[in-house]
Amino acid sequence: MNVLFILNSILLGIGLAMDAFSVSLANGLNESSMDRKRMCLIAGTFGAFQTIMPLAGWVCVHTIVTAFTQFEKYIPWIAFILLAFIGGKMIIEALKSGMCDDESVKLGGGALLIQGVATSIDALSVGFAIAEHTTAMAVVSALIIGVVTFAICMCGLAVGKKFGTRLSQKASVFGGIILICIGIEILLTGIL
């Protein structure tokens, strides 16, 4: 472990956190009155998934690599389906409850877990990138990725909250559209 290893892990974390940042932005838009504790819970969920998934990929590379290789082509589809489901649900709930008033729909625990999986499932393939790492190096790299993701998601939530108060009437619909667009982007990037 040296400076280059840490720098690579940070850069990997930044790259992997972009989907989680966008979803955090949408969550902040959707729930502009979110308190600091809730922000930490949401960012912590994304950070935890971004820590676990590369380690799971690393374990797969060292144990069941052929099964993982076959699964890898479905990753963009799974992420798209999960994000489209959550985004569509946000839009439908907003339209059903007449979100033209100033209330926002709180993100439930199940929806947060689905978002965590959807935004981090591509991190499984990072297991291939860190395959040459020792167990200790893989754990440290995954922890750095998780911490970077947490920090980036906190920023996304803060920015979303700031603009969410100004756009509160349409924030849930806008947040749902953002999630669906992220899902489409992940799908197109994975296919192309």
VOKOL-776285 format. One line per 2 residues: their letters; for each residue x, y, z of N, C-alpha, C, O. Coordinates in steps of 0.1 Angstrom, whole numbers. Example, Ala and Ser with C-alpha at 12.3 -4.5 7.8 and 13.67 -1.06 7.14 Angstrom:
<sites>
AS> 132/-57/78/123/-45/78/132/-33/78/142/-33/85; 128/-22/71/137/-11/71/129/0/79/134/11/80
</sites>
This chain:
<sites>
MN> 8/-12/0/0/0/0/9/12/0/18/14/9; 6/21/-10/14/34/-11/5/45/-15/-7/43/-16
VL> 11/56/-18/3/68/-22/-5/65/-35/-17/69/-36; 1/59/-44/-6/55/-57/-18/46/-55/-28/48/-61
FI> -16/37/-46/-27/28/-42/-39/36/-37/-51/33/-40; -36/45/-27/-47/53/-21/-53/62/-31/-65/64/-32
LN> -45/68/-40/-50/77/-50/-59/70/-60/-70/74/-64; -55/58/-64/-63/50/-73/-76/46/-66/-87/46/-73
SI> -76/43/-54/-88/39/-46/-97/51/-45/-110/50/-47; -92/63/-43/-100/75/-42/-107/78/-56/-119/81/-57
LL> -99/77/-66/-104/79/-80/-115/69/-84/-125/72/-90; -112/57/-80/-122/46/-82/-135/49/-74/-146/48/-80
GI> -133/54/-62/-145/58/-54/-153/69/-60/-165/69/-60; -146/79/-66/-152/91/-72/-160/86/-84/-172/89/-86
GL> -154/77/-92/-161/72/-104/-173/64/-101/-183/65/-107; -172/55/-91/-183/47/-87/-194/55/-80/-206/50/-80
AM> -191/66/-74/-201/73/-66/-210/82/-74/-219/88/-69; -207/84/-87/-215/93/-95/-230/90/-96/-238/99/-95
DA> -233/77/-97/-247/73/-98/-253/76/-84/-265/81/-83; -246/72/-73/-251/74/-60/-253/89/-57/-262/93/-50
FS> -244/98/-62/-245/112/-61/-258/117/-67/-265/125/-62; -260/112/-80/-272/117/-87/-285/113/-79/-295/120/-78
VS> -285/101/-74/-297/96/-67/-298/104/-54/-309/107/-49; -287/107/-47/-287/115/-35/-293/129/-38/-301/135/-30
LA> -289/134/-49/-294/147/-54/-309/147/-55/-317/155/-51; -314/136/-62/-329/134/-63/-335/132/-50/-346/138/-47
NG> -329/125/-40/-335/123/-27/-336/136/-20/-345/139/-13; -325/145/-21/-325/158/-15/-336/167/-20/-343/174/-13
LN> -338/166/-34/-349/174/-40/-362/169/-35/-371/177/-32; -364/156/-33/-377/150/-29/-380/154/-14/-392/155/-11
ES> -370/155/-6/-372/156/8/-364/168/13/-354/166/20; -368/180/10/-360/192/13/-359/195/28/-350/203/32
SM> -367/189/36/-367/192/51/-359/181/58/-360/180/70; -351/173/51/-344/162/57/-333/168/67/-327/177/65
DR> -333/161/79/-323/165/89/-310/158/87/-308/149/78; -300/162/94/-286/157/93/-285/142/95/-278/135/88
KR> -292/137/105/-292/123/108/-297/115/97/-291/105/93; -308/119/90/-313/112/79/-304/113/67/-302/103/60
MC> -297/124/65/-287/126/54/-276/116/56/-272/109/47; -271/114/69/-261/105/72/-265/90/69/-258/82/65
LI> -278/87/73/-283/74/70/-283/71/55/-279/60/51; -288/80/47/-289/78/33/-275/77/27/-272/67/19
AG> -266/87/30/-253/86/25/-245/74/30/-237/68/23; -248/70/42/-241/58/48/-246/46/41/-238/36/40
TF> -258/45/37/-263/33/30/-256/32/17/-252/21/13; -255/43/9/-248/42/-4/-233/39/-2/-228/31/-9
GA> -227/45/9/-213/42/12/-211/27/15/-201/21/11; -220/22/23/-219/8/27/-220/-2/15/-212/-11/14
FQ> -230/1/6/-231/-7/-5/-219/-6/-15/-215/-16/-21; -214/6/-16/-202/8/-24/-189/2/-18/-179/-1/-25
TI> -190/-1/-5/-179/-8/2/-180/-23/0/-171/-30/-3; -193/-28/2/-195/-42/1/-194/-48/-13/-188/-59/-15
MP> -199/-41/-23/-199/-46/-36/-186/-49/-43/-184/-60/-48; -176/-40/-42/-163/-44/-47/-156/-56/-40/-150/-64/-46
LA> -159/-57/-27/-154/-68/-19/-161/-81/-24/-154/-92/-25; -174/-80/-26/-181/-92/-31/-176/-96/-45/-174/-108/-48
GW> -173/-86/-54/-167/-89/-67/-153/-95/-65/-150/-104/-73; -145/-90/-56/-132/-95/-53/-133/-110/-49/-125/-118/-54
VC> -142/-113/-40/-144/-127/-36/-148/-135/-47/-144/-147/-49; -157/-130/-56/-162/-138/-67/-150/-141/-77/-149/-152/-82
VH> -141/-131/-79/-130/-134/-88/-121/-145/-82/-116/-153/-90; -120/-145/-69/-111/-156/-63/-119/-169/-60/-112/-178/-55
TI> -131/-169/-63/-139/-182/-60/-147/-187/-72/-144/-197/-78; -157/-179/-76/-166/-184/-86/-166/-174/-98/-177/-170/-103
VT> -154/-172/-104/-153/-162/-114/-161/-165/-127/-166/-156/-133; -163/-178/-131/-170/-180/-143/-185/-177/-141/-191/-172/-151
AF> -191/-179/-130/-205/-176/-128/-207/-161/-128/-216/-155/-133; -197/-153/-122/-198/-139/-121/-196/-133/-135/-203/-123/-138
TQ> -188/-138/-143/-186/-133/-157/-199/-134/-165/-203/-125/-172; -207/-145/-163/-219/-146/-170/-230/-137/-164/-238/-132/-172
FE> -229/-134/-151/-239/-125/-145/-236/-110/-149/-245/-102/-149; -223/-107/-152/-219/-93/-155/-227/-86/-166/-230/-74/-165
KY> -231/-94/-176/-239/-88/-187/-253/-83/-183/-259/-75/-190; -258/-88/-172/-271/-84/-167/-271/-72/-157/-282/-67/-154
IP> -259/-68/-153/-258/-57/-143/-265/-44/-148/-273/-39/-140; -263/-40/-160/-270/-27/-164/-285/-29/-164/-292/-19/-161
WI> -290/-40/-168/-304/-43/-168/-310/-43/-154/-321/-37/-152; -303/-49/-145/-308/-49/-131/-308/-35/-125/-318/-31/-119
AF> -298/-28/-127/-297/-14/-122/-308/-5/-128/-315/2/-121; -310/-7/-141/-321/1/-148/-335/-3/-143/-343/6/-140
IL> -338/-16/-141/-351/-20/-136/-353/-15/-122/-364/-9/-119; -343/-16/-113/-345/-11/-99/-347/4/-99/-356/9/-92
LA> -339/12/-106/-340/26/-106/-353/31/-113/-359/41/-108; -357/24/-124/-369/28/-130/-381/25/-121/-391/33/-121
FI> -380/14/-114/-391/11/-105/-393/21/-94/-404/26/-91; -381/25/-87/-382/35/-76/-386/48/-82/-394/55/-76
GG> -380/52/-93/-384/65/-99/-398/66/-103/-405/76/-101; -403/55/-110/-417/55/-113/-426/55/-101/-437/62/-101
KM> -422/48/-91/-430/48/-78/-431/62/-72/-441/67/-67; -419/69/-73/-419/83/-67/-429/92/-75/-436/100/-69
II> -428/91/-88/-437/99/-97/-451/96/-94/-460/105/-93; -455/83/-94/-469/79/-92/-474/84/-78/-485/89/-77
EA> -466/82/-68/-470/86/-54/-472/102/-54/-481/107/-47; -463/109/-61/-464/123/-61/-477/128/-68/-484/137/-63
LK> -480/121/-79/-492/125/-87/-505/121/-79/-514/128/-79; -504/109/-73/-516/104/-66/-519/113/-54/-531/116/-51
SG> -509/117/-47/-511/125/-34/-512/140/-37/-513/148/-28; -513/144/-50/-514/158/-53/-503/166/-48/-505/176/-40
MC> -491/162/-51/-479/169/-46/-477/183/-50/-466/189/-50; -488/190/-53/-487/204/-56/-487/212/-44/-485/224/-44
DD> -489/206/-32/-487/214/-20/-472/212/-16/-464/207/-23; -469/218/-4/-455/218/-1/-450/206/7/-438/207/12
ES> -457/195/7/-452/183/15/-444/175/5/-446/175/-7; -435/167/11/-427/158/2/-429/144/8/-432/142/19
VK> -426/134/-1/-428/120/3/-414/115/8/-404/117/1; -414/110/20/-402/105/26/-398/92/19/-406/83/16
LG> -385/90/17/-379/78/12/-380/67/22/-375/69/33; -386/56/19/-387/45/29/-375/36/29/-366/37/20
GG> -374/28/39/-362/19/41/-360/10/29/-349/8/25; -371/4/25/-370/-6/14/-365/1/1/-357/-4/-6
AL> -371/13/-2/-367/20/-14/-352/24/-13/-345/24/-23; -348/28/-1/-334/32/1/-324/20/-2/-314/22/-8
LI> -328/8/3/-320/-4/0/-320/-7/-15/-309/-11/-20; -331/-5/-21/-331/-8/-36/-322/2/-43/-315/-2/-52
QG> -323/15/-39/-314/25/-45/-299/21/-42/-291/23/-51; -296/17/-30/-283/13/-27/-277/2/-36/-266/2/-41
VA> -286/-8/-38/-282/-20/-47/-281/-15/-61/-271/-18/-68; -291/-7/-66/-291/-3/-80/-279/6/-83/-273/5/-94
TS> -275/15/-74/-263/24/-77/-250/17/-75/-240/23/-79; -249/6/-68/-236/0/-65/-234/-14/-72/-223/-20/-71
ID> -244/-19/-79/-243/-32/-85/-231/-32/-95/-225/-43/-97; -229/-21/-102/-218/-21/-111/-204/-21/-104/-194/-25/-111
AL> -204/-18/-91/-192/-19/-84/-187/-33/-82/-176/-36/-78; -196/-43/-84/-192/-57/-84/-180/-60/-93/-171/-67/-90
SV> -181/-53/-105/-171/-56/-115/-157/-50/-111/-147/-53/-117; -157/-41/-101/-144/-36/-96/-136/-47/-90/-124/-46/-88
GF> -143/-58/-86/-136/-69/-81/-125/-75/-91/-115/-80/-87; -128/-73/-103/-119/-77/-114/-107/-67/-114/-95/-71/-116
AI> -110/-54/-112/-99/-44/-112/-90/-46/-100/-78/-43/-101; -95/-50/-89/-86/-52/-77/-83/-66/-74/-79/-70/-63
AE> -84/-75/-84/-82/-89/-83/-68/-92/-78/-66/-102/-71; -58/-84/-81/-44/-87/-78/-41/-82/-63/-30/-85/-58
HT> -50/-75/-57/-48/-71/-43/-49/-82/-33/-56/-92/-35; -41/-81/-23/-42/-90/-12/-56/-87/-5/-62/-77/-8
TA> -59/-96/5/-72/-94/12/-72/-80/19/-82/-73/19; -61/-77/26/-60/-64/33/-61/-52/24/-68/-43/27
MA> -54/-53/12/-55/-42/2/-69/-41/-3/-74/-30/-5; -76/-52/-6/-89/-51/-11/-99/-45/-1/-107/-37/-5
VV> -97/-48/12/-106/-43/22/-103/-28/24/-113/-20/24; -90/-24/24/-87/-9/25/-92/-2/13/-98/9/14
SA> -91/-7/1/-95/0/-11/-111/1/-11/-116/12/-14; -118/-9/-7/-132/-9/-6/-137/1/5/-147/8/3
LI> -130/2/16/-133/12/26/-131/26/21/-139/35/24; -120/29/14/-118/42/8/-129/45/-2/-134/56/-2
IG> -133/36/-10/-144/38/-19/-157/41/-12/-164/51/-16; -159/35/-1/-171/37/7/-171/51/14/-181/58/14
VV> -160/55/19/-159/68/25/-160/79/15/-167/89/17; -154/78/3/-155/87/-8/-170/88/-12/-175/99/-14
TF> -177/77/-13/-191/77/-17/-199/84/-7/-208/92/-10; -197/82/6/-204/88/17/-203/103/15/-213/111/16
AI> -190/108/14/-188/123/13/-195/129/0/-201/139/1; -194/122/-11/-200/127/-23/-215/127/-22/-222/137/-26
CM> -221/117/-16/-236/116/-14/-241/127/-4/-251/132/-6; -233/130/6/-237/141/15/-238/154/7/-247/162/10
CG> -228/156/-2/-228/168/-10/-241/168/-19/-248/178/-20; -244/157/-25/-256/156/-34/-269/158/-26/-277/165/-31
LA> -270/153/-14/-281/155/-6/-283/170/-2/-294/176/-3; -272/176/1/-272/191/5/-276/199/-7/-284/208/-5
VG> -271/197/-18/-274/204/-30/-289/202/-34/-296/211/-37; -293/189/-33/-307/186/-36/-317/193/-26/-327/198/-30
KK> -313/193/-13/-322/200/-3/-323/215/-6/-333/221/-5; -312/221/-10/-311/235/-12/-321/239/-23/-329/248/-22
FG> -320/231/-34/-329/234/-46/-343/228/-44/-352/233/-50; -344/218/-35/-357/212/-33/-367/222/-26/-379/221/-29
TR> -361/230/-18/-370/240/-11/-376/250/-21/-387/255/-20; -368/253/-32/-373/262/-42/-382/255/-52/-390/261/-58
LS> -380/242/-53/-388/234/-63/-398/224/-57/-401/214/-63; -401/227/-44/-408/217/-36/-421/212/-43/-425/200/-40
QK> -428/220/-50/-441/215/-56/-438/204/-66/-447/195/-68; -427/204/-73/-425/194/-84/-413/185/-81/-408/177/-89
AS> -408/185/-68/-395/179/-65/-396/163/-66/-387/157/-71; -407/157/-62/-409/143/-62/-409/138/-77/-403/128/-80
VF> -417/145/-85/-417/141/-99/-404/143/-106/-399/134/-113; -397/154/-103/-384/157/-109/-374/146/-104/-366/141/-112
GG> -374/143/-91/-365/133/-85/-368/119/-92/-358/112/-95; -380/116/-94/-384/103/-100/-378/102/-115/-373/92/-119
II> -380/114/-122/-375/114/-135/-360/113/-136/-354/106/-144; -353/119/-126/-338/118/-125/-334/103/-123/-325/98/-130
LI> -341/96/-114/-338/82/-112/-340/74/-124/-331/65/-127; -350/76/-131/-353/69/-144/-342/72/-154/-337/63/-161
CI> -338/84/-155/-328/88/-165/-314/82/-161/-307/78/-170; -311/81/-148/-299/75/-144/-299/60/-148/-289/54/-152
GI> -311/53/-146/-312/39/-149/-310/38/-164/-304/28/-168; -316/46/-172/-314/46/-187/-299/47/-191/-294/40/-199
EI> -293/57/-184/-279/60/-187/-270/47/-184/-261/44/-191; -273/41/-172/-265/29/-168/-268/18/-178/-258/11/-182
LL> -280/16/-183/-284/6/-193/-277/9/-206/-270/-1/-211; -277/21/-211/-271/24/-224/-256/23/-223/-250/18/-233
TG> -250/27/-212/-235/26/-210/-231/11/-210/-221/7/-216; -239/3/-203/-236/-12/-202/-238/-19/-216/-231/-28/-219
IL> -248/-15/-223/-251/-21/-236/-240/-17/-247/-235/-25/-254; -237/-4/-247/-228/1/-257/-214/-1/-252/-204/3/-259
</sites>
